Amino acid sequence: MKLYSYWRSQASYRVRIALHLKDIQAEIVTLDLLKGDQHAPAYRAVNPEGVVPALILDGRVPLFQSLAIVEYLDEQYPEPRLLPADARDRAYVRALAQIVAMDAHPFIVPRVRKYLEHELGLDEPARTKWLSHWLDAGTRTLEHLLARDARTGLFCHRDALTLVDICLAAHVTSAIMLCGFDIGPYPAVRRVFDRCMELDAFTATHPLRQPDAPRND
Ligand SMILES: N[C@@H](CCC(=O)N[C@@H](CS)C(=O)NCC(=O)O)C(=O)O
């Protein structure tokens, strides 16, 4: 199995966490999104959208879109399960996951940041303001939902880790790395994030532990 990834990519981090939770070994192939490796014809042949992650399983058509990949892994490798057994609970977990992955994350990806800079001429402070705004919007919504729902437990949905915790942790990690985001005002989100970060699956696959992460030496 081969995972195309970029160290700081929130979507790649989601898949790395799921692979680790399910004890699946995958070769990590890194692309430099800031240099434009995602646009190289060889990678476009893997994922015509020109984004990571993409997962190659067996030489057949690759899998792409992180939530689709995580759900595929969950179906093929059921333990530990990442979606609840009850249909209504599954819908809730998917809904929270999608608030992060589909409503907040698209605003902060490199191609959008590049467009703001080169096409709209926004300077760095304005771009950081943009990032903070959308990262905050996603976090605030999650906080509201977690605070009001009786199903909130040690994790977002009761006491077992699910897809939404993966999305929450990757989102908060991006927010901290991209704009020093303070999750202090969001106690429910912070509690789940801290709990996730006690687990190997989240720390061993952390962006800063990736082979393409910047080195401090
Ligand atoms: N919804 C997609 C998002 C994929 C995506 O936008 N990935 C970013 C990195 S997190 C990327 O590769 N961006 C390349 C670019 O913006 O040029 C998923 O969840 O897989």
The ligand as a MOL file (V3000), in Angstrom:
LIG
                    3D

  0  0  0     0  0            999 V3000
M  V30 BEGIN CTAB
M  V30 COUNTS 20 19 0 0 0
M  V30 BEGIN ATOM
M  V30 1 N -11.4220 17.0580 0.4430 0
M  V30 2 C -10.1170 16.5710 0.1270 0
M  V30 3 C -9.1300 17.7030 0.2980 0
M  V30 4 C -7.8460 17.4060 -0.4230 0
M  V30 5 C -6.9370 18.6250 -0.3920 0
M  V30 6 O -7.3350 19.7470 -0.7440 0
M  V30 7 N -5.6850 18.3850 0.0220 0
M  V30 8 C -4.7640 19.4940 0.1000 0
M  V30 9 C -3.7920 19.2900 1.2410 0
M  V30 10 S -4.6380 19.1480 2.7880 0
M  V30 11 C -3.9710 19.5500 -1.1930 0
M  V30 12 O -3.4580 18.5660 -1.6570 0
M  V30 13 N -3.8710 20.7410 -1.7580 0
M  V30 14 C -3.1280 20.9880 -2.9510 0
M  V30 15 C -3.3980 22.3870 -3.4130 0
M  V30 16 O -4.2190 23.0600 -2.8060 0
M  V30 17 O -2.7690 22.7630 -4.3920 0
M  V30 18 C -9.7670 15.3950 1.0590 0
M  V30 19 O -10.3150 15.3490 2.1560 0
M  V30 20 O -8.9710 14.5380 0.6660 0
M  V30 END ATOM
M  V30 BEGIN BOND
M  V30 1 1 1 2
M  V30 2 1 2 3
M  V30 3 1 2 18
M  V30 4 1 3 4
M  V30 5 1 4 5
M  V30 6 2 5 6
M  V30 7 1 5 7
M  V30 8 1 7 8
M  V30 9 1 8 9
M  V30 10 1 8 11
M  V30 11 1 9 10
M  V30 12 2 11 12
M  V30 13 1 11 13
M  V30 14 1 13 14
M  V30 15 1 14 15
M  V30 16 2 15 16
M  V30 17 1 15 17
M  V30 18 2 18 19
M  V30 19 1 18 20
M  V30 END BOND
M  V30 END CTAB
M  END
